[in-house]
Amino acid sequence: MRIIIAGAGEVGTHLAKLLSRENMEISLLDEDGERMGDLGNDYDLLTKVGSPTSIHDLKDIGVKDCDLFIAVTPHETENMTACLIANQLGAKKTLARIDNYEYLLPENKQFFESMGLNHLIYPEVLAANEIVASLRVNWLRYHLTLCEGALELCVVKVRENAPVLSQPFASGFFSHGHYRIVAIKRGNETIIPTGTDQVEVNDMVYAVCTQENMDFLREQLGKQENEIKNIIFFGGTRIAQKAVQNLPEGLNVKILERNRDLCYHLSEKINNALIINVDGSDMDALKEEGIQDADAFVAVTDNSEANIFACLAAKRFGVRKTIADVENIDYIPMAEGLDVGAVLNKKTITASYIYQLLLNASVLNVRNLTNADAEIVEFMAENGSKITHGAIKTMRFPADSTIAGIVRAGEGILVNGNTQVLEGDKVVVFCKNHVIRQLEKYFKA
């Protein structure tokens, strides 16, 4: 597969690095050669200096033989124009990064398809959706609903009071069938547990369960549930705007933004939050705005460092639920080590969305986990596929992968070695991202 990525910004370079590990021909195009640096030498990809909207440059990089043209520069108009030109020059599929929510409305999909714009992606909306999901269940660091609610992925940092501590997986302690621990993040290492592994203090535990077993899981992980009513957002960015607009009714929401002009703009667009013109990194301002009474604090400014330290300050004031937008990927392990709370990164969210477009039709969904070197993948077991030929324990699954559960006729089912996957089952797999393509062959007929 031949892929051209226009725009060597944060999203473009992260995506190029991710895809360069696959058996694909990747080209990265940008007007600023310094922005691409030594990517061409360090990764298996071609870099070229040129304009995404130049017919000459697009022809020169071989757009006519391109399977997917991805435009992710910071400028919406440039991205859309580049995709339109690429389509006319022969690109089979196009994807543009946008910042106009109206373009994503279902009634506009066919209109853009007819123009040659096959996919539109708005990273800030994807990030906002993650925030709303995280605020729904406040005892979790990260929460993901799988297969339309049939299964739940729950991520928790384990403390000293958790019953799951120091219980070897082969001991039988986890054989109750109420939840399944699919991975452990310990420091910078992501562990797919085997029989000799056990959960340790300060591990980040990834567990899958059904909705009715979430309370049991919470108790096993030593967590308490606290109602979220008062939420403070630090930064009036587009992520904050979209998240606030999608929050349920009945919450008390404040947005702290130091740019006065942006505050006026926010007050015209948002009617379910109080907009306050203060610097959210100022401790006195935080106290004056009631940080000590907040149930959740969400830091989504354009400054990763400011977001990290603001969440640390919120924790100091007793806020239980904190979320930080950390766009510098190198800072994520540090943020976790400092116990910042939930960490958000729109580059990884966007990359996993785009990556899904490149996989086989048997792959229903792929979700990248920001704070782990892993993915949650939803597969469909096709008629005659290898996965249906016997019990799970007879399958020689790749290392660094494990089946978390299956969904059959809309019902979530946790698996064990004797489980038999049937044709039409949705199968949820937790795996390191380098084995996704190896897994595909188990689900294709």
LINWOTA-V879811 format. One record per residue. N is the residue number from 1. RES is the residue in one small letter. PHI is phi in whole degrees, 0 to 359 (999 if undefined). PSI is psi as a letter, one per 40 degrees, with the letter a starting at -180 (NA if undefined). Layout:
{{N;RES;PHI;PSI} {N;RES;PHI;PSI}}
This chain:
{{1;m;999;h} {2;r;251;h} {3;i;231;h} {4;i;245;h} {5;i;248;h} {6;a;260;h} {7;g;114;h} {8;a;260;f} {9;g;281;a} {10;e;296;d} {11;v;292;d} {12;g;297;d} {13;t;290;d} {14;h;297;d} {15;l;294;d} {16;a;298;d} {17;k;296;d} {18;l;297;d} {19;l;284;d} {20;s;294;e} {21;r;282;e} {22;e;271;i} {23;n;276;g} {24;m;227;i} {25;e;261;h} {26;i;251;h} {27;s;237;h} {28;l;242;h} {29;l;242;h} {30;d;203;i} {31;e;287;d} {32;d;256;h} {33;g;296;d} {34;e;295;d} {35;r;296;d} {36;m;277;d} {37;g;52;b} {38;d;259;f} {39;l;304;d} {40;g;296;d} {41;n;272;d} {42;d;275;d} {43;y;229;i} {44;d;277;g} {45;l;205;i} {46;l;260;h} {47;t;248;i} {48;k;217;h} {49;v;275;h} {50;g;178;i} {51;s;268;h} {52;p;296;e} {53;t;254;e} {54;s;270;h} {55;i;300;d} {56;h;299;d} {57;d;292;d} {58;l;292;d} {59;k;296;d} {60;d;294;d} {61;i;274;e} {62;g;87;f} {63;v;294;d} {64;k;294;d} {65;d;256;e} {66;c;273;h} {67;d;278;d} {68;l;216;h} {69;f;252;h} {70;i;244;h} {71;a;249;h} {72;v;228;f} {73;t;288;i} {74;p;289;e} {75;h;248;h} {76;e;303;d} {77;t;299;d} {78;e;296;d} {79;n;296;d} {80;m;292;d} {81;t;297;d} {82;a;300;d} {83;c;293;d} {84;l;297;d} {85;i;293;d} {86;a;301;d} {87;n;298;d} {88;q;291;d} {89;l;272;e} {90;g;121;e} {91;a;299;h} {92;k;289;d} {93;k;223;i} {94;t;228;i} {95;l;217;h} {96;a;238;h} {97;r;278;h} {98;i;232;i} {99;d;222;f} {100;n;240;h} {101;y;297;d} {102;e;302;d} {103;y;294;d} {104;l;274;e} {105;l;298;h} {106;p;307;d} {107;e;291;e} {108;n;260;e} {109;k;300;d} {110;q;295;d} {111;f;301;d} {112;f;288;d} {113;e;301;d} {114;s;294;d} {115;m;273;e} {116;g;102;e} {117;l;258;g} {118;n;280;d} {119;h;221;h} {120;l;237;h} {121;i;224;h} {122;y;238;g} {123;p;304;d} {124;e;294;d} {125;v;291;d} {126;l;299;d} {127;a;294;d} {128;a;298;d} {129;n;297;d} {130;e;296;d} {131;i;296;d} {132;v;300;d} {133;a;296;d} {134;s;292;d} {135;l;282;e} {136;r;294;d} {137;v;235;h} {138;n;278;e} {139;w;276;e} {140;l;258;i} {141;r;287;d} {142;y;209;i} {143;h;220;h} {144;l;224;h} {145;t;274;h} {146;l;249;i} {147;c;50;f} {148;e;58;f} {149;g;95;e} {150;a;290;d} {151;l;225;i} {152;e;234;h} {153;l;262;h} {154;c;239;h} {155;v;240;h} {156;v;222;i} {157;k;271;h} {158;v;275;h} {159;r;255;a} {160;e;293;e} {161;n;266;e} {162;a;280;h} {163;p;300;d} {164;v;285;e} {165;l;298;h} {166;s;59;f} {167;q;252;h} {168;p;302;i} {169;f;293;d} {170;a;273;e} {171;s;282;e} {172;g;95;e} {173;f;300;d} {174;f;262;e} {175;s;268;e} {176;h;285;e} {177;g;78;e} {178;h;272;d} {179;y;204;i} {180;r;224;h} {181;i;278;h} {182;v;259;e} {183;a;197;i} {184;i;228;h} {185;k;258;h} {186;r;236;h} {187;g;65;b} {188;n;262;e} {189;e;256;h} {190;t;258;h} {191;i;249;h} {192;i;271;h} {193;p;293;i} {194;t;242;a} {195;g;300;d} {196;t;273;e} {197;d;285;i} {198;q;209;i} {199;v;277;h} {200;e;243;i} {201;v;301;h} {202;n;75;e} {203;d;293;i} {204;m;266;h} {205;v;259;h} {206;y;251;h} {207;a;233;i} {208;v;245;h} {209;c;208;i} {210;t;270;i} {211;q;303;d} {212;e;290;e} {213;n;257;e} {214;m;293;d} {215;d;294;d} {216;f;298;d} {217;l;298;d} {218;r;302;d} {219;e;295;d} {220;q;295;d} {221;l;269;e} {222;g;72;f} {223;k;249;i} {224;q;245;i} {225;e;262;h} {226;n;235;h} {227;e;292;h} {228;i;257;h} {229;k;238;d} {230;n;249;h} {231;i;236;h} {232;i;245;h} {233;f;258;h} {234;f;258;h} {235;g;109;h} {236;g;261;f} {237;t;292;i} {238;r;296;d} {239;i;298;d} {240;a;298;d} {241;q;302;d} {242;k;292;d} {243;a;295;d} {244;v;298;d} {245;q;296;d} {246;n;260;e} {247;l;287;i} {248;p;293;i} {249;e;288;i} {250;g;91;e} {251;l;261;i} {252;n;262;h} {253;v;240;h} {254;k;237;i} {255;i;243;h} {256;l;262;h} {257;e;221;h} {258;r;276;e} {259;n;276;h} {260;r;298;d} {261;d;298;d} {262;l;294;d} {263;c;299;d} {264;y;298;d} {265;h;297;d} {266;l;295;d} {267;s;296;d} {268;e;279;d} {269;k;264;d} {270;i;242;h} {271;n;245;e} {272;n;244;f} {273;a;211;i} {274;l;268;h} {275;i;265;h} {276;i;236;h} {277;n;274;g} {278;v;217;i} {279;d;274;h} {280;g;290;e} {281;s;269;e} {282;d;274;h} {283;m;299;d} {284;d;296;d} {285;a;295;d} {286;l;298;d} {287;k;296;d} {288;e;295;d} {289;e;268;e} {290;g;85;f} {291;i;300;d} {292;q;292;e} {293;d;256;e} {294;a;283;i} {295;d;269;d} {296;a;213;i} {297;f;228;h} {298;v;239;h} {299;a;258;h} {300;v;226;f} {301;t;287;i} {302;d;277;e} {303;n;247;h} {304;s;300;d} {305;e;298;d} {306;a;299;d} {307;n;295;d} {308;i;298;d} {309;f;289;d} {310;a;295;d} {311;c;293;d} {312;l;297;d} {313;a;295;d} {314;a;298;d} {315;k;300;d} {316;r;297;d} {317;f;276;e} {318;g;98;e} {319;v;288;h} {320;r;280;d} {321;k;249;h} {322;t;232;i} {323;i;228;h} {324;a;239;h} {325;d;277;h} {326;v;244;g} {327;e;275;e} {328;n;275;h} {329;i;301;d} {330;d;295;d} {331;y;275;e} {332;i;299;d} {333;p;301;d} {334;m;296;d} {335;a;298;d} {336;e;292;d} {337;g;295;d} {338;l;277;e} {339;d;62;f} {340;v;294;d} {341;g;121;a} {342;a;289;h} {343;v;246;h} {344;l;243;h} {345;n;214;h} {346;k;288;e} {347;k;295;d} {348;t;290;d} {349;i;297;d} {350;t;295;d} {351;a;298;d} {352;s;293;d} {353;y;295;d} {354;i;293;d} {355;y;302;d} {356;q;299;d} {357;l;294;e} {358;l;264;e} {359;l;266;i} {360;n;295;i} {361;a;298;e} {362;s;289;e} {363;v;270;h} {364;l;273;d} {365;n;198;i} {366;v;227;h} {367;r;234;h} {368;n;281;h} {369;l;261;h} {370;t;307;d} {371;n;260;f} {372;a;212;i} {373;d;279;g} {374;a;200;i} {375;e;227;i} {376;i;255;h} {377;v;238;h} {378;e;256;h} {379;f;254;i} {380;m;252;h} {381;a;281;h} {382;e;280;i} {383;n;300;h} {384;g;84;e} {385;s;290;i} {386;k;302;d} {387;i;296;d} {388;t;269;e} {389;h;272;e} {390;g;178;a} {391;a;294;i} {392;i;303;d} {393;k;294;e} {394;t;270;e} {395;m;276;h} {396;r;269;g} {397;f;294;i} {398;p;300;i} {399;a;301;i} {400;d;68;f} {401;s;211;i} {402;t;203;i} {403;i;278;h} {404;a;272;d} {405;g;182;i} {406;i;230;i} {407;v;238;h} {408;r;234;h} {409;a;55;f} {410;g;84;e} {411;e;256;h} {412;g;283;h} {413;i;228;h} {414;l;281;i} {415;v;251;i} {416;n;222;a} {417;g;299;d} {418;n;270;e} {419;t;295;h} {420;q;251;h} {421;v;279;h} {422;l;251;i} {423;e;305;h} {424;g;91;e} {425;d;292;i} {426;k;269;h} {427;v;243;h} {428;v;263;h} {429;v;241;h} {430;f;257;h} {431;c;205;i} {432;k;292;i} {433;n;292;e} {434;h;280;e} {435;v;250;e} {436;i;302;d} {437;r;291;d} {438;q;293;d} {439;l;286;d} {440;e;305;d} {441;k;294;e} {442;y;285;d} {443;f;249;e} {444;k;269;i} {445;a;289;NA}}
